[in-house]
Amino acid sequence: MRDQERAPRTYELMTVLHPDVPEESLQGELDRISGFIATTGGSVIETLQDSPWGRRRLAYPIRSGGRDVRDGYYTVWHINMGPSRIDDLERELKLDVQLIRYLVVSWEPKPIDEKAVEQAEIEAEDAAAEAYAVSQDEAAEAYAAAQAEAAAAAAEAAGASAIESIASEEARDELVAEAEAAEATSSTDTEQAQDAAALTAQAEQVEASGAELAVEAIATVEDRAELQEVAAIALEQATGASGTELPAGAIRAEGADCPDDHPVKGNASSMLYHSPGTPSYARTDAEFCFTSVESAEAAGFKPTKYEAAHDEDQ
């Protein structure tokens, strides 16, 4: 009976490290905790420190080092250890000044439900496809709105320039006519001659304003060009998927199937790859076809949960 009680069991240990631990020293602190487990007769099954773990907000402030701490580095450990050695492990953990909280509980790994994993992957890919479609629609709407704005601005600028040109010509002709009439009334009258000269100068200024109108028209053209550039950027965003850089060891997929020499399918929206023979392979529409699983992973694609679970079993 005593031997059975001392048989190793599986436990889950959660540790929360102080937020002031430098990021470059974080792995060293985790190695220290792993050393505590080893020296007390335990062995680590797995360590979870990525999302949803890592640096997180605490549920409430914890007093540590004379001040209230609101954040901590969470890590979950699954370990094998004899029940009688748990007290030894906790004694070591209490002496670690960088550890602000820990908790040890019994743990039993849950078997993998292949159908649930496959359904979760289907839902994730459907959600990614839906989000991608929405982004394409929004980009297309932005492009159409920018085109409409550019057209409206061009039409408004053209109308304003035409009206201003007509008004300028009419004013110039009127002043020229007044100058000629004043000059014809009395060519010997100095005062009238001066008035005629002043009117002529005004007419020349109005005529010179045609150059200013031309400058305004050029500015209008530049505004229209800027709006067209915005529209072009929106169009580029709407069609950006087709310009995605081709990863090494891959070809672009044509249709739903990949050729025999590039059998691994890659889905750019979900960044998952599908190997031949997996349940979701036949229904996956690939953007890229890879020569092997290794080339897909080198390009940043990840295995589906179903495929990752079967790789671990093997």
Backbone hydrogen bonds in HBPLUS format (Angstrom, degrees):
<---DONOR---> <-ACCEPTOR-->    atom                        ^
c    i                          cat <-CA-CA->   ^        H-A-AA   ^      H-
h    n   atom  resd res      DA  || num        DHA   H-A  angle D-A-AA Bond
n    s   type  num  typ     dist DA aas  dist angle  dist       angle   num
A0005-GLU N   A0001-MET O   3.09 MM   4  6.38 150.4  2.18 145.0 152.5     1
A0006-ARG N   A0002-ARG O   3.15 MM   4  6.37 139.3  2.32 139.2 149.6     2
A0007-ALA N   A0004-GLN O   3.27 MM   3  5.27 156.5  2.33  99.0 106.0     3
A0009-ARG N   A0081-MET O   2.88 MM  72  5.50 167.6  1.90 130.0 129.7     4
A0081-MET N   A0009-ARG O   2.91 MM  72  5.50 156.5  1.96 150.4 157.5     5
A0107-TRP N   A0010-THR O   3.17 MM  97  5.58 163.1  2.20 130.0 126.1     6
A0011-TYR N   A0079-ILE O   2.85 MM  68  5.34 158.3  1.89 151.6 158.0     7
A0079-ILE N   A0011-TYR O   2.92 MM  68  5.34 162.0  1.95 148.9 154.9     8
A0012-GLU N   A0105-VAL O   2.69 MM  93  5.32 168.9  1.70 163.4 166.9     9
A0105-VAL N   A0012-GLU O   2.93 MM  93  5.32 160.7  1.97 148.6 154.8    10
A0013-LEU N   A0077-TRP O   2.78 MM  64  4.92 163.8  1.80 148.9 154.3    11
A0077-TRP N   A0013-LEU O   2.69 MM  64  4.92 161.7  1.72 152.6 158.8    12
A0014-MET N   A0103-LEU O   2.83 MM  89  5.22 161.1  1.87 151.8 157.9    13
A0103-LEU N   A0014-MET O   2.90 MM  89  5.22 137.2  2.08 144.6 154.1    14
A0015-THR N   A0075-THR O   2.93 MM  60  5.38 164.5  1.95 158.3 163.4    15
A0075-THR N   A0015-THR O   2.99 MM  60  5.38 144.3  2.12 154.4 159.1    16
A0016-VAL N   A0101-ARG O   2.88 MM  85  5.14 151.6  1.96 158.4 150.6    17
A0100-ILE N   A0016-VAL O   2.98 MM  84  5.89 146.7  2.09 161.0 170.2    18
A0017-LEU N   A0073-TYR O   2.93 MM  56  4.89 159.6  1.98 135.2 135.2    19
A0073-TYR N   A0017-LEU O   3.04 MM  56  4.89 158.5  2.09 130.8 137.2    20
A0018-HIS N   A0098-GLN O   2.80 MM  80  5.38 153.0  1.87 162.4 166.2    21
A0021-VAL N   A0018-HIS O   3.19 MM   3  5.86 167.5  2.21 119.6 122.3    22
A0025-SER N   A0022-PRO O   2.89 MM   3  5.22 143.4  2.03 107.2 118.6    23
A0026-LEU N   A0023-GLU O   3.29 MM   3  5.11 156.6  2.35  97.2 104.2    24
A0029-GLU N   A0025-SER O   3.16 MM   4  6.52 150.5  2.25 150.6 158.2    25
A0030-LEU N   A0026-LEU O   3.07 MM   4  6.44 155.2  2.13 150.9 158.0    26
A0031-ASP N   A0027-GLN O   2.87 MM   4  6.12 150.4  1.96 146.0 154.5    27
A0032-ARG N   A0028-GLY O   3.00 MM   4  6.26 140.0  2.16 137.8 148.5    28
A0033-ILE N   A0029-GLU O   3.14 MM   4  6.53 153.9  2.21 146.9 152.3    29
A0034-SER N   A0030-LEU O   2.94 MM   4  6.21 159.6  1.98 148.3 154.5    30
A0035-GLY N   A0031-ASP O   2.91 MM   4  6.13 139.5  2.07 137.4 148.3    31
A0036-PHE N   A0032-ARG O   2.99 MM   4  6.42 142.6  2.14 141.7 151.8    32
A0036-PHE N   A0033-ILE O   3.02 MM   3  4.97 117.7  2.42  93.0 108.6    33
A0037-ILE N   A0033-ILE O   3.09 MM   4  6.49 156.5  2.14 152.1 157.1    34
A0038-ALA N   A0034-SER O   3.09 MM   4  6.37 155.4  2.15 142.7 149.1    35
A0039-THR N   A0035-GLY O   2.89 MM   4  6.06 166.2  1.91 155.0 158.2    36
A0040-THR N   A0036-PHE O   3.16 MM   4  6.27 136.8  2.35 143.5 153.2    37
A0042-GLY N   A0037-ILE O   2.84 MM   5  5.09 150.2  1.93 163.7 156.7    38
A0041-GLY N   A0038-ALA O   3.13 MM   3  5.36 155.2  2.19 113.4 114.1    39
A0043-SER N   A0080-ASN O   2.92 MM  37  5.26 148.6  2.02 145.0 154.3    40
A0080-ASN N   A0043-SER O   2.85 MM  37  5.26 158.6  1.89 154.1 161.5    41
A0045-ILE N   A0078-HIS O   2.60 MM  33  5.27 159.0  1.64 153.5 158.8    42
A0046-GLU N   A0078-HIS O   3.32 MM  32  5.38 150.4  2.41 134.1 139.6    43
A0078-HIS N   A0046-GLU O   3.02 MM  32  5.38 168.0  2.03 159.9 160.3    44
A0048-LEU N   A0076-VAL O   2.76 MM  28  5.00 171.6  1.77 157.4 160.2    45
A0076-VAL N   A0048-LEU O   2.90 MM  28  5.00 168.8  1.91 147.5 151.0    46
A0053-TRP N   A0050-ASP O   2.59 MM   3  5.00 136.7  1.77 137.2 128.2    47
A0054-GLY N   A0074-TYR O   3.25 MM  20  4.97 144.3  2.39 121.4 131.5    48
A0074-TYR N   A0054-GLY O   2.86 MM  20  4.97 168.4  1.88 132.1 128.6    49
A0056-ARG N   A0072-GLY O   3.01 MM  16  5.84 159.4  2.06 161.5 163.7    50
A0072-GLY N   A0056-ARG O   3.19 MM  16  5.84 147.8  2.29 154.8 164.2    51
A0058-LEU N   A0070-ARG O   2.85 MM  12  5.43 177.3  1.85 145.5 146.2    52
A0062-ILE N   A0069-VAL O   2.97 MM   7  5.13 159.0  2.02 142.1 148.2    53
A0069-VAL N   A0062-ILE O   2.74 MM   7  5.13 162.7  1.77 139.7 145.8    54
A0064-SER N   A0067-ARG O   2.88 MM   3  5.60 171.3  1.88 162.3 160.5    55
A0067-ARG N   A0064-SER O   3.29 MM   3  5.60 158.3  2.34 108.4 114.5    56
A0085-ARG N   A0082-GLY O   2.94 MM   3  5.51 161.7  1.98 120.7 126.8    57
A0086-ILE N   A0083-PRO O   3.35 MM   3  5.63 168.7  2.36 109.9 113.2    58
A0089-LEU N   A0085-ARG O   3.08 MM   4  6.43 154.1  2.15 148.6 155.4    59
A0090-GLU N   A0086-ILE O   2.92 MM   4  6.24 161.9  1.95 155.6 160.2    60
A0091-ARG N   A0087-ASP O   2.99 MM   4  6.17 148.5  2.10 144.0 152.3    61
A0092-GLU N   A0088-ASP O   3.23 MM   4  6.55 152.9  2.31 144.2 150.0    62
A0093-LEU N   A0089-LEU O   3.01 MM   4  6.32 157.2  2.06 150.7 157.5    63
A0094-LYS N   A0090-GLU O   2.99 MM   4  6.16 152.0  2.07 148.4 154.3    64
A0095-LEU N   A0092-GLU O   3.19 MM   3  5.38 134.6  2.41  99.6 111.4    65
A0096-ASP N   A0093-LEU O   3.20 MM   3  5.39 157.1  2.25 105.6 112.4    66
A0099-LEU N   A0096-ASP O   3.16 MM   3  5.52 162.5  2.19 111.8 117.2    67
A0117-VAL N   A0113-ASP O   2.93 MM   4  6.22 158.2  1.98 156.6 163.5    68
A0118-GLU N   A0114-GLU O   2.92 MM   4  6.11 162.1  1.95 148.7 153.5    69
A0119-GLN N   A0115-LYS O   2.90 MM   4  6.07 159.7  1.94 148.2 153.9    70
A0120-ALA N   A0116-ALA O   2.93 MM   4  6.08 155.5  1.99 145.2 151.9    71
A0121-GLU N   A0117-VAL O   2.99 MM   4  6.25 152.5  2.06 147.2 154.5    72
A0122-ILE N   A0118-GLU O   2.96 MM   4  6.23 154.2  2.02 147.1 154.3    73
A0123-GLU N   A0119-GLN O   2.96 MM   4  6.22 164.0  1.98 151.9 155.5    74
A0124-ALA N   A0120-ALA O   2.92 MM   4  6.11 153.5  1.99 143.8 151.4    75
A0125-GLU N   A0121-GLU O   2.95 MM   4  6.14 160.4  1.98 149.8 154.3    76
A0126-ASP N   A0122-ILE O   2.91 MM   4  6.13 157.2  1.96 150.1 157.1    77
A0127-ALA N   A0123-GLU O   2.91 MM   4  6.06 157.7  1.96 145.5 151.7    78
A0128-ALA N   A0124-ALA O   2.95 MM   4  6.17 155.2  2.01 144.0 151.0    79
A0129-ALA N   A0125-GLU O   2.90 MM   4  6.10 155.5  1.96 146.3 152.8    80
A0130-GLU N   A0126-ASP O   2.90 MM   4  6.12 155.7  1.96 147.6 154.4    81
A0131-ALA N   A0127-ALA O   2.93 MM   4  6.16 160.6  1.97 149.6 154.6    82
A0132-TYR N   A0128-ALA O   2.97 MM   4  6.15 152.5  2.05 142.7 150.4    83
A0133-ALA N   A0129-ALA O   2.95 MM   4  6.21 155.2  2.01 146.5 152.8    84
A0134-VAL N   A0130-GLU O   2.97 MM   4  6.24 157.4  2.02 149.8 155.8    85
A0135-SER N   A0131-ALA O   3.01 MM   4  6.25 158.4  2.06 146.5 152.0    86
A0136-GLN N   A0132-TYR O   3.02 MM   4  6.29 149.4  2.11 145.1 153.4    87
A0137-ASP N   A0133-ALA O   2.96 MM   4  6.26 157.9  2.01 149.5 155.3    88
A0138-GLU N   A0134-VAL O   2.92 MM   4  6.19 160.9  1.95 153.0 158.1    89
A0139-ALA N   A0135-SER O   2.99 MM   4  6.15 155.3  2.05 142.7 149.3    90
A0140-ALA N   A0136-GLN O   2.95 MM   4  6.19 155.0  2.01 147.5 154.3    91
A0141-GLU N   A0137-ASP O   2.92 MM   4  6.18 156.7  1.98 150.3 156.6    92
A0142-ALA N   A0138-GLU O   2.94 MM   4  6.16 156.1  1.99 146.1 152.7    93
A0143-TYR N   A0139-ALA O   2.96 MM   4  6.20 152.4  2.04 144.6 151.9    94
A0144-ALA N   A0140-ALA O   2.97 MM   4  6.24 161.5  2.01 149.8 154.3    95
A0145-ALA N   A0141-GLU O   2.89 MM   4  6.10 161.2  1.93 151.8 157.0    96
A0146-ALA N   A0142-ALA O   2.95 MM   4  6.10 156.1  2.01 144.9 151.4    97
A0147-GLN N   A0143-TYR O   2.93 MM   4  6.18 155.4  1.99 149.0 155.8    98
A0148-ALA N   A0144-ALA O   2.94 MM   4  6.17 159.4  1.98 148.5 154.0    99
A0149-GLU N   A0145-ALA O   2.92 MM   4  6.12 156.1  1.98 146.7 153.4   100
A0150-ALA N   A0146-ALA O   2.92 MM   4  6.09 156.0  1.97 145.1 151.8   101
A0151-ALA N   A0147-GLN O   2.94 MM   4  6.19 157.9  1.99 149.2 155.0   102
A0152-ALA N   A0148-ALA O   2.92 MM   4  6.13 160.1  1.96 148.3 153.7   103
A0153-ALA N   A0149-GLU O   2.93 MM   4  6.09 160.9  1.97 148.6 153.8   104
A0154-ALA N   A0150-ALA O   2.96 MM   4  6.14 153.3  2.03 144.2 151.7   105
A0155-ALA N   A0151-ALA O   2.94 MM   4  6.18 158.6  1.99 148.8 154.4   106
A0156-GLU N   A0152-ALA O   2.92 MM   4  6.10 160.7  1.95 149.4 154.9   107
A0157-ALA N   A0153-ALA O   2.90 MM   4  6.02 159.0  1.94 145.0 151.1   108
A0158-ALA N   A0154-ALA O   2.92 MM   4  6.09 157.2  1.97 146.0 152.3   109
A0159-GLY N   A0155-ALA O   3.01 MM   4  6.22 160.1  2.05 148.0 152.9   110
A0160-ALA N   A0156-GLU O   2.96 MM   4  6.17 162.6  1.99 150.5 155.2   111
A0161-SER N   A0157-ALA O   2.96 MM   4  6.09 162.0  1.99 149.6 154.4   112
A0162-ALA N   A0158-ALA O   3.09 MM   4  6.27 156.2  2.15 145.0 151.1   113
A0163-ILE N   A0159-GLY O   3.07 MM   4  6.32 161.9  2.10 150.3 154.7   114
A0164-GLU N   A0160-ALA O   2.94 MM   4  6.11 168.0  1.95 153.5 157.0   115
A0165-SER N   A0161-SER O   2.93 MM   4  6.01 151.9  2.01 143.5 151.3   116
A0166-ILE N   A0162-ALA O   3.04 MM   4  6.27 161.4  2.07 148.1 152.5   117
A0167-ALA N   A0163-ILE O   2.97 MM   4  6.20 166.5  1.99 153.9 157.7   118
A0168-SER N   A0164-GLU O   2.95 MM   4  6.02 154.1  2.02 142.9 150.2   119
A0169-GLU N   A0165-SER O   2.99 MM   4  6.21 159.7  2.03 149.3 154.2   120
A0170-GLU N   A0166-ILE O   2.97 MM   4  6.21 163.3  1.99 153.6 158.2   121
A0171-ALA N   A0167-ALA O   3.00 MM   4  6.17 164.9  2.02 149.2 153.2   122
A0172-ARG N   A0168-SER O   2.98 MM   4  6.13 157.6  2.03 147.2 153.7   123
A0173-ASP N   A0169-GLU O   2.92 MM   4  6.12 165.3  1.94 153.1 156.8   124
A0174-GLU N   A0170-GLU O   2.98 MM   4  6.15 155.1  2.04 147.6 154.5   125
A0175-LEU N   A0171-ALA O   3.06 MM   4  6.27 161.5  2.09 148.7 152.8   126
A0176-VAL N   A0172-ARG O   2.95 MM   4  6.15 160.0  1.99 152.3 158.2   127
A0177-ALA N   A0173-ASP O   2.97 MM   4  6.12 158.1  2.02 146.0 151.7   128
A0178-GLU N   A0174-GLU O   3.02 MM   4  6.30 156.5  2.08 146.7 152.8   129
A0179-ALA N   A0175-LEU O   2.94 MM   4  6.17 155.0  2.00 146.6 153.6   130
A0180-GLU N   A0176-VAL O   2.98 MM   4  6.24 160.0  2.02 151.8 156.5   131
A0181-ALA N   A0177-ALA O   2.96 MM   4  6.16 157.6  2.01 148.6 154.9   132
A0182-ALA N   A0178-GLU O   2.96 MM   4  6.11 161.2  1.99 148.3 153.3   133
A0183-GLU N   A0179-ALA O   2.98 MM   4  6.14 156.9  2.04 146.7 153.2   134
A0184-ALA N   A0180-GLU O   2.93 MM   4  6.11 149.4  2.03 144.0 152.0   135
A0185-THR N   A0181-ALA O   3.03 MM   4  6.19 142.1  2.17 145.3 154.5   136
A0193-ALA N   A0189-ASP O   2.93 MM   4  6.12 151.0  2.01 148.5 157.7   137
A0194-GLN N   A0190-THR O   2.84 MM   4  6.13 152.2  1.92 148.0 155.4   138
A0195-ASP N   A0191-GLU O   2.90 MM   4  6.26 154.8  1.97 145.7 153.1   139
A0196-ALA N   A0192-GLN O   2.81 MM   4  6.08 154.7  1.87 145.8 152.9   140
A0197-ALA N   A0193-ALA O   2.83 MM   4  6.15 152.7  1.90 145.5 153.3   141
A0198-ALA N   A0194-GLN O   2.81 MM   4  6.14 153.7  1.88 150.0 157.3   142
A0199-LEU N   A0195-ASP O   2.85 MM   4  6.15 160.0  1.89 151.4 156.7   143
A0200-THR N   A0196-ALA O   2.83 MM   4  6.06 153.0  1.91 145.0 153.2   144
A0201-ALA N   A0197-ALA O   2.88 MM   4  6.15 153.1  1.95 144.4 151.6   145
A0202-GLN N   A0198-ALA O   2.90 MM   4  6.24 153.8  1.96 146.5 154.0   146
A0203-ALA N   A0199-LEU O   2.88 MM   4  6.16 152.8  1.95 145.8 153.6   147
A0204-GLU N   A0200-THR O   2.88 MM   4  6.24 150.9  1.96 146.8 154.9   148
A0205-GLN N   A0201-ALA O   2.90 MM   4  6.25 148.3  2.01 145.4 154.3   149
A0206-VAL N   A0202-GLN O   2.94 MM   4  6.28 158.4  1.99 151.1 156.5   150
A0207-GLU N   A0203-ALA O   2.88 MM   4  6.16 154.2  1.95 144.8 152.6   151
A0208-ALA N   A0204-GLU O   2.76 MM   4  6.03 148.9  1.86 142.1 151.4   152
A0209-SER N   A0205-GLN O   2.89 MM   4  6.22 130.6  2.14 137.6 151.3   153
A0209-SER N   A0206-VAL O   3.02 MM   3  4.98 128.0  2.30  90.5 105.1   154
A0210-GLY N   A0207-GLU O   3.04 MM   3  5.60 157.3  2.09 109.6 116.8   155
A0211-ALA N   A0208-ALA O   2.93 MM   3  5.68 145.2  2.05 118.4 125.8   156
A0212-GLU N   A0209-SER O   3.01 MM   3  4.90 113.7  2.47  91.2 107.3   157
A0213-LEU N   A0209-SER O   2.88 MM   4  6.24 155.7  1.94 151.6 158.2   158
A0214-ALA N   A0210-GLY O   2.93 MM   4  6.22 144.6  2.06 138.3 148.1   159
A0215-VAL N   A0211-ALA O   2.96 MM   4  6.33 147.4  2.06 143.6 152.4   160
A0215-VAL N   A0212-GLU O   3.04 MM   3  4.98 114.7  2.49  92.0 107.8   161
A0216-GLU N   A0212-GLU O   2.89 MM   4  6.27 157.0  1.94 152.0 158.1   162
A0217-ALA N   A0213-LEU O   2.85 MM   4  6.13 150.0  1.94 144.8 153.5   163
A0218-ILE N   A0214-ALA O   2.94 MM   4  6.25 149.3  2.03 144.8 152.8   164
A0219-ALA N   A0215-VAL O   2.94 MM   4  6.30 155.7  2.00 149.7 156.4   165
A0220-THR N   A0216-GLU O   2.92 MM   4  6.22 149.6  2.01 144.4 153.1   166
A0221-VAL N   A0217-ALA O   2.94 MM   4  6.26 152.8  2.02 145.0 152.2   167
A0222-GLU N   A0218-ILE O   2.88 MM   4  6.24 151.7  1.96 148.1 156.2   168
A0223-ASP N   A0219-ALA O   2.89 MM   4  6.23 153.7  1.96 148.2 155.0   169
A0224-ARG N   A0220-THR O   2.94 MM   4  6.24 159.6  1.98 150.0 155.5   170
A0225-ALA N   A0221-VAL O   2.87 MM   4  6.16 151.9  1.95 146.2 154.5   171
A0226-GLU N   A0222-GLU O   2.89 MM   4  6.19 150.9  1.98 147.0 154.8   172
A0227-LEU N   A0223-ASP O   3.00 MM   4  6.33 159.2  2.04 152.3 157.3   173
A0228-GLN N   A0224-ARG O   2.92 MM   4  6.19 155.2  1.98 147.1 154.6   174
A0229-GLU N   A0225-ALA O   2.88 MM   4  6.16 142.6  2.02 141.0 151.5   175
A0230-VAL N   A0226-GLU O   3.01 MM   4  6.39 152.0  2.09 147.8 154.7   176
A0231-ALA N   A0227-LEU O   2.95 MM   4  6.29 153.7  2.02 146.8 154.3   177
A0232-ALA N   A0228-GLN O   2.87 MM   4  6.15 149.3  1.96 142.8 151.4   178
A0233-ILE N   A0229-GLU O   2.96 MM   4  6.28 150.4  2.05 146.8 154.5   179
A0234-ALA N   A0230-VAL O   3.02 MM   4  6.34 156.3  2.08 147.6 153.7   180
A0235-LEU N   A0231-ALA O   2.89 MM   4  6.19 152.1  1.97 147.0 155.1   181
A0236-GLU N   A0232-ALA O   2.86 MM   4  6.14 152.6  1.94 144.8 152.5   182
A0237-GLN N   A0233-ILE O   2.94 MM   4  6.26 150.3  2.03 146.7 154.6   183
A0238-ALA N   A0234-ALA O   2.94 MM   4  6.19 148.0  2.04 142.3 151.4   184
A0239-THR N   A0235-LEU O   3.01 MM   4  6.28 137.3  2.20 144.7 155.5   185
A0240-GLY N   A0237-GLN O   3.37 MM   3  4.87 169.9  2.38  97.9  99.8   186
A0242-SER N   A0239-THR O   3.28 MM   3  6.00 137.6  2.47 116.1 123.8   187
A0243-GLY N   A0240-GLY O   2.99 MM   3  5.28 145.2  2.11 105.9 116.6   188
A0244-THR N   A0241-ALA O   3.23 MM   3  5.42 164.2  2.25 112.9 113.0   189
A0291-THR N   A0249-GLY O   3.23 MM  42  6.07 147.3  2.35 166.3 172.6   190
A0251-ILE N   A0289-CYS O   2.93 MM  38  5.31 146.6  2.04 140.2 150.5   191
A0289-CYS N   A0251-ILE O   2.80 MM  38  5.31 154.7  1.86 156.6 163.3   192
A0253-ALA N   A0287-GLU O   2.95 MM  34  5.18 171.9  1.95 120.5 122.4   193
A0262-HIS N   A0259-PRO O   3.11 MM   3  5.34 153.7  2.18 107.4 115.5   194
A0264-VAL N   A0290-PHE O   3.18 MM  26  4.95 151.1  2.27 150.1 146.0   195
A0290-PHE N   A0264-VAL O   2.76 MM  26  4.95 165.6  1.78 148.7 152.3   196
A0265-LYS N   A0274-HIS O   3.07 MM   9  5.15 153.1  2.14 156.4 150.5   197
A0274-HIS N   A0265-LYS O   2.83 MM   9  5.15 151.9  1.91 144.5 153.0   198
A0266-GLY N   A0288-PHE O   2.87 MM  22  4.96 152.3  1.94 153.9 148.7   199
A0287-GLU N   A0266-GLY O   2.95 MM  21  6.01 155.6  2.01 159.3 164.3   200
A0288-PHE N   A0266-GLY O   3.22 MM  22  4.96 167.2  2.24 140.6 142.4   201
A0267-ASN N   A0272-LEU O   2.96 MM   5  5.57 172.4  1.97 169.4 171.7   202
A0271-MET N   A0267-ASN O   2.73 MM   4  5.44 132.2  1.96 149.0 164.1   203
A0302-LYS N   A0271-MET O   3.04 MM  31  6.38 164.9  2.06 142.1 144.6   204
A0273-TYR N   A0302-LYS O   2.88 MM  29  5.98 147.4  1.98 150.1 153.4   205
A0278-THR N   A0275-SER O   3.28 MM   3  6.05 165.2  2.30 142.4 142.8   206
A0281-TYR N   A0278-THR O   3.13 MM   3  5.39 165.2  2.15 114.8 119.4   207
A0284-THR N   A0281-TYR O   3.29 MM   3  5.42 161.7  2.33 106.1 111.5   208
A0296-ALA N   A0292-SER O   3.21 MM   4  6.51 150.6  2.30 142.3 150.3   209
A0297-GLU N   A0293-VAL O   2.95 MM   4  6.26 160.3  1.99 153.6 158.4   210
A0298-ALA N   A0294-GLU O   2.91 MM   4  6.11 149.1  2.01 144.7 153.7   211
A0299-ALA N   A0295-SER O   3.17 MM   4  6.33 134.3  2.39 134.2 144.5   212
A0299-ALA N   A0296-ALA O   3.17 MM   3  5.20 132.2  2.41  95.1 107.7   213
A0301-PHE N   A0296-ALA O   3.06 MM   5  5.43 153.2  2.13 154.9 146.7   214
A0300-GLY N   A0297-GLU O   3.06 MM   3  5.13 161.0  2.10 105.2 109.9   215
A0308-ALA N   A0304-THR O   2.84 MM   4  6.09 161.4  1.88 156.9 162.7   216
A0309-ALA N   A0305-LYS O   2.91 MM   4  5.97 158.1  1.96 145.0 150.6   217
A0310-HIS N   A0306-TYR O   3.12 MM   4  6.37 155.0  2.19 144.3 150.5   218
A0311-ASP N   A0307-GLU O   2.97 MM   4  6.18 145.1  2.10 143.4 153.1   219
A0312-GLU N   A0308-ALA O   3.11 MM   4  6.39 150.3  2.20 145.4 152.2   220
A0313-ASP N   A0309-ALA O   3.13 MM   4  6.42 150.0  2.22 141.2 149.3   221
A0314-GLN N   A0310-HIS O   3.11 MM   4  6.28 145.2  2.23 139.3 147.7   222
